[in-house]
Amino acid sequence: SASLYVKDVYAGSDPEYAVPYRFVGEFASHALFVHNMFPKGIEGVSDEAGKRWTLLNVPSFTTDPDRDGTRAERVVIMDFKTQICLVLGRADYCGVNKKTMFTVMNYMLPEQGHMSMHCSANVGQRGDGAILFGLSGTGKTTLSADPDRLLVGDDETAWTESGISNLEDGCYAKLIDLDKEAEPIIAAALSMPGTLVENVPALPGKALEDTDPQEFDLFDRSRTENTRFSYPLSCNPNVAEGARGPHPETIVLLTADAFGVLPPVSVLDEKEVMYHFVMGFTAKLAGTEVGITEPKAAFSSCFGAPFMAHHPSVYAKGLAEKMAKHDARCILLNTGWGGGPYGIGKRISIQDTRALLNAALAGELHQEGAEYDIHPVFNLKMPRSCPGVDSSILNPRNSWEDKDAYDIAAAKLLDMFQTHFTEKGFDALGVEPVM
Protein backbone atom coordinates (compact mmCIF):
# COMPACT_ATOMS: atom_id res chain seq x y z
CA SER A 1 0.00 0.00 0.00
CA ALA A 2 1.18 3.52 -0.76
CA SER A 3 2.41 5.79 2.02
CA LEU A 4 1.15 9.30 2.66
CA TYR A 5 3.19 11.95 4.44
CA VAL A 6 1.49 14.62 6.54
CA LYS A 7 3.04 17.80 7.95
CA ASP A 8 1.26 20.44 10.01
CA VAL A 9 2.98 23.81 9.73
CA TYR A 10 2.06 27.49 9.30
CA ALA A 11 2.27 30.05 6.53
CA GLY A 12 3.54 33.11 8.36
CA SER A 13 5.65 33.60 11.48
CA ASP A 14 3.46 36.26 13.11
CA PRO A 15 0.32 34.94 14.89
CA GLU A 16 -1.49 38.13 13.83
CA TYR A 17 -1.91 36.69 10.34
CA ALA A 18 -0.37 33.16 10.35
CA VAL A 19 -2.42 30.48 8.59
CA PRO A 20 -2.29 26.80 9.65
CA TYR A 21 -1.11 24.74 6.67
CA ARG A 22 -1.49 20.95 6.43
CA PHE A 23 0.56 19.19 3.75
CA VAL A 24 -0.58 15.74 2.60
CA GLY A 25 1.54 14.11 -0.09
CA GLU A 26 2.99 10.96 -1.61
CA PHE A 27 6.67 11.96 -1.54
CA ALA A 28 8.78 12.05 1.63
CA SER A 29 11.08 14.59 -0.04
CA HIS A 30 8.22 17.06 -0.40
CA ALA A 31 7.21 16.52 3.22
CA LEU A 32 10.79 17.24 4.31
CA PHE A 33 10.77 20.34 2.12
CA VAL A 34 7.63 21.62 3.86
CA HIS A 35 9.20 20.81 7.24
CA ASN A 36 12.28 22.85 6.27
CA MET A 37 10.47 25.77 4.74
CA PHE A 38 7.54 26.63 7.04
CA PRO A 39 7.19 27.73 10.67
CA LYS A 40 6.04 25.23 13.26
CA GLY A 41 4.44 25.72 16.66
CA ILE A 42 3.29 29.32 16.22
CA GLU A 43 1.50 30.26 19.44
CA GLY A 44 -1.44 32.62 19.64
CA VAL A 45 -3.15 31.80 16.32
CA SER A 46 -6.91 32.02 16.85
CA ASP A 47 -9.44 29.61 15.29
CA GLU A 48 -6.81 27.26 13.88
CA ALA A 49 -9.32 24.74 12.54
CA GLY A 50 -11.31 27.42 10.74
CA LYS A 51 -8.25 29.04 9.19
CA ARG A 52 -6.45 25.83 8.16
CA TRP A 53 -5.52 25.28 4.53
CA THR A 54 -4.78 21.79 3.22
CA LEU A 55 -2.50 21.05 0.27
CA LEU A 56 -2.94 17.65 -1.40
CA ASN A 57 0.16 16.77 -3.43
CA VAL A 58 -0.60 13.79 -5.70
CA PRO A 59 2.15 13.25 -8.30
CA SER A 60 0.79 9.81 -9.21
CA PHE A 61 -2.31 11.41 -10.74
CA THR A 62 -1.78 12.96 -14.16
CA THR A 63 -4.61 15.04 -15.54
CA ASP A 64 -5.98 14.61 -19.05
CA PRO A 65 -6.74 18.02 -20.59
CA ASP A 66 -9.52 16.54 -22.74
CA ARG A 67 -11.10 14.62 -19.89
CA ASP A 68 -10.52 17.06 -17.04
CA GLY A 69 -10.68 20.42 -18.80
CA THR A 70 -7.17 21.36 -17.67
CA ARG A 71 -4.51 23.17 -19.68
CA ALA A 72 -1.76 20.65 -18.97
CA GLU A 73 -1.02 17.27 -17.40
CA ARG A 74 0.36 19.01 -14.31
CA VAL A 75 -1.91 21.44 -12.49
CA VAL A 76 -2.13 23.52 -9.33
CA ILE A 77 -5.66 24.32 -8.15
CA MET A 78 -6.64 26.59 -5.25
CA ASP A 79 -10.18 26.59 -3.84
CA PHE A 80 -10.74 29.55 -1.52
CA LYS A 81 -14.13 28.25 -0.38
CA THR A 82 -12.93 24.88 0.90
CA GLN A 83 -9.37 26.15 1.63
CA ILE A 84 -7.88 23.22 -0.27
CA CYS A 85 -4.99 23.27 -2.75
CA LEU A 86 -4.55 20.41 -5.21
CA VAL A 87 -1.17 19.72 -6.86
CA LEU A 88 -1.33 17.01 -9.52
CA GLY A 89 1.28 15.51 -11.83
CA ARG A 90 5.03 14.98 -11.93
CA ALA A 91 6.67 16.16 -8.72
CA ASP A 92 10.18 17.18 -9.72
CA TYR A 93 10.00 20.66 -8.16
CA CYS A 94 9.54 20.95 -4.41
CA GLY A 95 8.99 24.70 -4.73
CA VAL A 96 5.38 24.14 -5.77
CA ASN A 97 4.56 23.48 -2.11
CA LYS A 98 5.69 26.95 -1.08
CA LYS A 99 4.63 28.97 -4.11
CA THR A 100 1.09 27.62 -3.89
CA MET A 101 0.71 28.79 -0.30
CA PHE A 102 2.46 32.04 -1.18
CA THR A 103 -0.27 32.68 -3.75
CA VAL A 104 -2.90 32.01 -1.09
CA MET A 105 -1.23 34.49 1.28
CA ASN A 106 -0.92 37.08 -1.49
CA TYR A 107 -4.69 36.99 -1.76
CA MET A 108 -5.48 36.97 1.94
CA LEU A 109 -3.04 39.48 3.44
CA PRO A 110 -4.06 42.53 1.37
CA GLU A 111 -7.66 41.75 2.34
CA GLN A 112 -6.52 42.25 5.95
CA GLY A 113 -4.70 45.51 5.18
CA HIS A 114 -1.21 43.96 5.09
CA MET A 115 1.44 43.76 2.38
CA SER A 116 2.52 40.36 1.06
CA MET A 117 5.74 40.58 -0.93
CA HIS A 118 8.10 38.51 -3.07
CA CYS A 119 11.20 39.81 -1.34
CA SER A 120 13.93 38.96 1.12
CA ALA A 121 14.42 40.93 4.33
CA ASN A 122 17.05 41.56 6.98
CA VAL A 123 17.93 43.87 9.87
CA GLY A 124 21.15 45.80 10.52
CA GLN A 125 23.07 46.27 13.75
CA ARG A 126 21.38 49.60 14.43
CA GLY A 127 17.94 48.03 14.05
CA ASP A 128 17.45 49.20 10.48
CA GLY A 129 15.20 46.97 8.41
CA ALA A 130 15.55 46.37 4.68
CA ILE A 131 13.57 44.48 2.06
CA LEU A 132 14.89 43.31 -1.32
CA PHE A 133 12.39 42.66 -4.11
CA GLY A 134 13.45 40.58 -7.08
CA LEU A 135 12.61 37.79 -9.46
CA SER A 136 14.42 34.46 -9.53
CA GLY A 137 18.12 34.86 -10.21
CA THR A 138 18.44 38.51 -9.20
CA GLY A 139 20.10 37.94 -5.81
CA LYS A 140 17.40 37.96 -3.11
CA THR A 141 18.82 34.95 -1.27
CA THR A 142 22.48 35.82 -1.82
CA LEU A 143 22.26 39.47 -0.78
CA SER A 144 20.00 38.92 2.22
CA ALA A 145 22.51 36.43 3.67
CA ASP A 146 24.84 39.08 5.10
CA PRO A 147 27.16 38.27 8.03
CA ASP A 148 26.69 41.81 9.37
CA ARG A 149 22.88 41.71 9.36
CA LEU A 150 20.18 39.51 10.89
CA LEU A 151 18.18 37.53 8.35
CA VAL A 152 14.39 37.78 8.46
CA GLY A 153 13.78 35.74 5.31
CA ASP A 154 15.03 35.17 1.78
CA ASP A 155 11.92 35.09 -0.41
CA GLU A 156 8.46 35.74 1.03
CA THR A 157 7.74 38.57 3.46
CA ALA A 158 4.75 40.26 5.09
CA TRP A 159 4.66 43.95 6.08
CA THR A 160 2.06 44.69 8.74
CA GLU A 161 1.52 47.43 11.32
CA SER A 162 4.00 45.55 13.51
CA GLY A 163 6.82 45.59 10.94
CA ILE A 164 8.16 42.90 8.62
CA SER A 165 8.03 39.15 9.15
CA ASN A 166 8.85 35.98 7.24
CA LEU A 167 6.06 33.92 5.72
CA GLU A 168 8.44 30.94 5.89
CA ASP A 169 11.06 29.36 8.13
CA GLY A 170 13.58 28.17 5.55
CA CYS A 171 15.63 29.13 2.53
CA TYR A 172 15.45 27.80 -1.02
CA ALA A 173 18.69 28.63 -2.80
CA LYS A 174 19.83 27.94 -6.33
CA LEU A 175 22.88 25.68 -6.55
CA ILE A 176 23.85 25.99 -10.21
CA ASP A 177 27.35 27.54 -10.48
CA LEU A 178 27.39 28.39 -6.76
CA ASP A 179 30.59 30.29 -5.90
CA LYS A 180 31.38 28.98 -2.42
CA GLU A 181 33.94 31.71 -1.72
CA ALA A 182 31.59 34.53 -2.70
CA GLU A 183 28.60 32.98 -0.89
CA PRO A 184 30.07 31.27 2.21
CA ILE A 185 26.85 31.29 4.27
CA ILE A 186 24.87 29.47 1.59
CA ALA A 187 27.76 27.08 0.90
CA ALA A 188 28.07 26.17 4.58
CA ALA A 189 24.37 25.33 4.77
CA LEU A 190 24.92 22.53 2.24
CA SER A 191 26.47 20.34 4.93
CA MET A 192 24.00 21.06 7.72
CA PRO A 193 21.40 18.56 9.00
CA GLY A 194 18.05 18.73 7.26
CA THR A 195 19.35 20.13 4.00
CA LEU A 196 17.41 18.84 0.98
CA VAL A 197 19.33 18.89 -2.32
CA GLU A 198 17.11 18.90 -5.39
CA ASN A 199 17.88 17.82 -8.98
CA VAL A 200 21.67 17.69 -8.60
CA PRO A 201 22.98 14.63 -10.52
CA ALA A 202 24.91 11.92 -8.69
CA LEU A 203 28.66 11.74 -9.16
CA PRO A 204 29.84 8.92 -11.45
CA GLY A 205 30.00 5.61 -9.57
CA LYS A 206 28.77 7.10 -6.30
CA ALA A 207 25.28 6.96 -4.81
CA LEU A 208 23.72 10.25 -3.76
CA GLU A 209 23.25 9.08 -0.18
CA ASP A 210 26.98 8.29 0.07
CA THR A 211 28.08 11.70 -1.23
CA ASP A 212 29.18 14.61 0.94
CA PRO A 213 27.08 17.55 -0.33
CA GLN A 214 30.25 19.63 -0.57
CA GLU A 215 31.50 17.19 -3.24
CA PHE A 216 28.58 17.69 -5.63
CA ASP A 217 29.38 19.08 -9.06
CA LEU A 218 27.42 22.31 -8.83
CA PHE A 219 28.19 23.12 -12.46
CA ASP A 220 26.43 19.98 -13.72
CA ARG A 221 23.29 21.15 -15.51
CA SER A 222 22.63 17.84 -17.32
CA ARG A 223 19.36 17.29 -15.44
CA THR A 224 18.17 20.89 -15.21
CA GLU A 225 19.48 24.43 -14.85
CA ASN A 226 17.23 24.89 -11.84
CA THR A 227 19.17 22.87 -9.25
CA ARG A 228 18.32 23.96 -5.71
CA PHE A 229 18.45 23.09 -2.07
CA SER A 230 16.22 23.90 0.86
CA TYR A 231 17.43 24.31 4.40
CA PRO A 232 15.99 25.55 7.70
CA LEU A 233 16.37 29.25 8.44
CA SER A 234 18.33 28.23 11.54
CA CYS A 235 21.18 27.07 9.28
CA ASN A 236 22.02 30.75 8.83
CA PRO A 237 24.40 32.09 11.50
CA ASN A 238 22.45 35.31 12.12
CA VAL A 239 18.66 35.08 12.20
CA ALA A 240 16.34 37.76 13.55
CA GLU A 241 14.37 36.63 16.59
CA GLY A 242 11.05 35.18 15.54
CA ALA A 243 11.96 35.86 11.89
CA ARG A 244 10.62 39.38 12.36
CA GLY A 245 11.98 42.88 12.04
CA PRO A 246 11.07 46.59 12.22
CA HIS A 247 9.54 48.65 9.44
CA PRO A 248 12.15 48.86 6.66
CA GLU A 249 14.23 51.99 6.16
CA THR A 250 15.54 50.81 2.80
CA ILE A 251 13.71 49.16 -0.07
CA VAL A 252 15.74 47.56 -2.85
CA LEU A 253 14.33 46.66 -6.25
CA LEU A 254 16.64 44.06 -7.79
CA THR A 255 17.05 43.49 -11.49
CA ALA A 256 19.55 41.39 -13.46
CA ASP A 257 19.90 43.30 -16.72
CA ALA A 258 21.46 40.89 -19.22
CA PHE A 259 21.49 43.60 -21.89
CA GLY A 260 24.18 45.41 -19.89
CA VAL A 261 22.70 48.90 -20.19
CA LEU A 262 21.07 49.76 -16.85
CA PRO A 263 23.21 51.46 -14.17
CA PRO A 264 24.54 49.25 -11.35
CA VAL A 265 22.55 51.40 -8.92
CA SER A 266 19.95 54.14 -9.23
CA VAL A 267 18.28 56.26 -6.56
CA LEU A 268 14.50 56.29 -6.99
CA ASP A 269 11.84 58.80 -5.98
CA GLU A 270 8.25 57.84 -5.13
CA LYS A 271 6.98 57.95 -8.72
CA GLU A 272 9.92 55.88 -9.96
CA VAL A 273 9.39 53.29 -7.22
CA MET A 274 5.79 52.74 -8.33
CA TYR A 275 6.84 52.53 -11.99
CA HIS A 276 9.61 49.99 -11.48
CA PHE A 277 7.56 48.01 -8.96
CA VAL A 278 4.63 47.44 -11.33
CA MET A 279 6.99 46.83 -14.25
CA GLY A 280 9.14 44.27 -12.38
CA PHE A 281 11.87 44.07 -15.02
CA THR A 282 14.66 41.54 -15.21
CA ALA A 283 16.12 39.36 -17.95
CA LYS A 284 15.39 35.65 -18.13
CA LEU A 285 18.59 33.68 -18.56
CA ALA A 286 19.38 30.04 -18.98
CA GLY A 287 19.25 28.95 -15.37
CA THR A 288 15.83 29.35 -13.84
CA GLU A 289 13.26 29.17 -16.63
CA VAL A 290 12.40 26.26 -18.92
CA GLY A 291 13.29 26.83 -22.58
CA ILE A 292 15.42 29.94 -22.07
CA THR A 293 18.76 29.65 -23.88
CA GLU A 294 19.55 33.33 -24.47
CA PRO A 295 18.66 36.56 -22.65
CA LYS A 296 15.09 37.74 -22.91
CA ALA A 297 13.42 40.74 -21.31
CA ALA A 298 10.99 39.71 -18.60
CA PHE A 299 8.43 41.93 -16.91
CA SER A 300 6.63 40.55 -13.87
CA SER A 301 4.44 42.97 -11.93
CA CYS A 302 5.36 43.34 -8.26
CA PHE A 303 8.37 41.08 -8.97
CA GLY A 304 6.14 38.02 -8.74
CA ALA A 305 3.14 38.27 -11.10
CA PRO A 306 2.33 34.51 -11.21
CA PHE A 307 1.80 34.51 -7.44
CA MET A 308 -0.09 37.80 -7.09
CA ALA A 309 -3.79 36.98 -6.84
CA HIS A 310 -4.98 40.60 -6.88
CA HIS A 311 -4.53 43.28 -9.52
CA PRO A 312 -1.00 44.83 -9.44
CA SER A 313 -2.54 48.14 -8.35
CA VAL A 314 -3.52 46.59 -5.00
CA TYR A 315 0.10 45.82 -4.15
CA ALA A 316 1.45 49.06 -5.64
CA LYS A 317 -0.97 51.12 -3.56
CA GLY A 318 -0.10 49.12 -0.44
CA LEU A 319 3.62 49.62 -0.96
CA ALA A 320 3.22 53.36 -1.60
CA GLU A 321 1.21 53.78 1.60
CA LYS A 322 3.70 51.81 3.69
CA MET A 323 6.69 53.70 2.26
CA ALA A 324 5.09 57.09 2.89
CA LYS A 325 4.01 56.20 6.41
CA HIS A 326 7.43 54.90 7.44
CA ASP A 327 9.59 57.26 5.36
CA ALA A 328 11.43 54.47 3.51
CA ARG A 329 14.00 55.18 0.79
CA CYS A 330 14.49 53.08 -2.35
CA ILE A 331 17.12 52.09 -4.90
CA LEU A 332 17.12 50.07 -8.12
CA LEU A 333 20.06 47.64 -7.84
CA ASN A 334 21.23 45.94 -11.02
CA THR A 335 22.98 42.61 -10.43
CA GLY A 336 23.30 41.89 -14.16
CA TRP A 337 25.95 42.71 -16.73
CA GLY A 338 28.27 45.59 -17.55
CA GLY A 339 30.62 46.34 -20.43
CA GLY A 340 28.32 44.58 -22.87
CA PRO A 341 25.39 42.18 -22.92
CA TYR A 342 25.38 38.63 -21.58
CA GLY A 343 27.99 36.67 -23.53
CA ILE A 344 30.18 39.72 -24.18
CA GLY A 345 30.22 41.78 -21.00
CA LYS A 346 30.88 40.65 -17.44
CA ARG A 347 28.49 40.07 -14.57
CA ILE A 348 28.72 42.91 -12.07
CA SER A 349 30.84 41.46 -9.28
CA ILE A 350 29.20 40.39 -6.05
CA GLN A 351 31.78 42.55 -4.25
CA ASP A 352 30.66 45.69 -6.12
CA THR A 353 27.00 44.82 -5.66
CA ARG A 354 27.45 44.36 -1.92
CA ALA A 355 29.35 47.65 -1.64
CA LEU A 356 26.54 49.47 -3.46
CA LEU A 357 23.94 47.79 -1.27
CA ASN A 358 25.84 48.58 1.93
CA ALA A 359 26.08 52.24 0.93
CA ALA A 360 22.33 52.33 0.33
CA LEU A 361 21.60 50.63 3.66
CA ALA A 362 23.77 53.22 5.43
CA GLY A 363 21.87 56.03 3.71
CA GLU A 364 24.98 57.23 1.91
CA LEU A 365 23.41 57.24 -1.56
CA HIS A 366 20.54 59.44 -0.34
CA GLN A 367 22.45 61.75 2.01
CA GLU A 368 22.47 65.51 1.58
CA GLY A 369 25.28 66.59 -0.71
CA ALA A 370 25.36 63.34 -2.69
CA GLU A 371 25.99 64.01 -6.38
CA TYR A 372 24.21 62.32 -9.26
CA ASP A 373 24.12 62.11 -13.03
CA ILE A 374 20.85 61.62 -14.89
CA HIS A 375 20.91 58.80 -17.41
CA PRO A 376 20.04 60.34 -20.80
CA VAL A 377 17.97 57.35 -21.95
CA PHE A 378 16.39 55.89 -18.81
CA ASN A 379 16.11 59.14 -16.80
CA LEU A 380 17.58 57.32 -13.79
CA LYS A 381 19.52 59.13 -11.06
CA MET A 382 23.02 57.57 -10.93
CA PRO A 383 25.32 58.31 -7.95
CA ARG A 384 28.68 59.70 -9.06
CA SER A 385 30.56 57.85 -6.34
CA CYS A 386 30.18 55.04 -3.84
CA PRO A 387 32.65 53.85 -1.17
CA GLY A 388 34.54 50.76 -2.30
CA VAL A 389 33.38 50.93 -5.92
CA ASP A 390 35.26 52.19 -8.99
CA SER A 391 33.20 55.25 -9.93
CA SER A 392 33.75 54.59 -13.64
CA ILE A 393 31.26 51.69 -13.58
CA LEU A 394 28.42 53.74 -12.09
CA ASN A 395 27.54 55.09 -15.53
CA PRO A 396 27.09 51.90 -17.59
CA ARG A 397 28.02 53.58 -20.89
CA ASN A 398 31.57 54.05 -19.61
CA SER A 399 32.04 50.28 -19.38
CA TRP A 400 31.24 49.65 -23.05
CA GLU A 401 34.08 49.83 -25.54
CA ASP A 402 31.64 50.43 -28.38
CA LYS A 403 29.61 53.47 -27.28
CA ASP A 404 27.38 53.38 -30.36
CA ALA A 405 26.46 49.77 -29.61
CA TYR A 406 25.58 50.81 -26.05
CA ASP A 407 23.32 53.61 -27.28
CA ILE A 408 21.50 51.24 -29.63
CA ALA A 409 21.07 48.60 -26.90
CA ALA A 410 19.83 51.18 -24.39
CA ALA A 411 17.28 52.58 -26.85
CA LYS A 412 16.08 49.05 -27.58
CA LEU A 413 15.51 48.28 -23.89
CA LEU A 414 13.74 51.62 -23.39
CA ASP A 415 11.38 50.69 -26.20
CA MET A 416 10.65 47.37 -24.45
CA PHE A 417 9.80 49.25 -21.25
CA GLN A 418 7.53 51.73 -23.00
CA THR A 419 5.77 49.05 -25.03
CA HIS A 420 5.09 46.91 -21.96
CA PHE A 421 3.87 49.90 -19.95
CA THR A 422 1.39 50.81 -22.70
CA GLU A 423 0.21 47.23 -23.26
CA LYS A 424 -0.52 46.75 -19.55
CA GLY A 425 -2.36 50.07 -19.25
CA PHE A 426 -0.43 51.08 -16.15
CA ASP A 427 -1.09 54.78 -16.81
CA ALA A 428 -4.76 54.13 -16.01
CA LEU A 429 -3.66 53.04 -12.53
CA GLY A 430 -2.10 56.42 -11.87
CA VAL A 431 1.45 55.16 -12.46
CA GLU A 432 3.49 57.80 -14.27
CA PRO A 433 5.67 56.71 -17.23
CA VAL A 434 8.98 57.95 -15.82
CA MET A 435 11.02 56.40 -18.65
Summary of the structure (lengths in Angstrom):
residues: 435
radius of gyration: 21.5
end to end distance: 60.4
largest distance: 71.2
contacts: 1480
relative contact order: 0.11
helix: 31%
strand: 26%
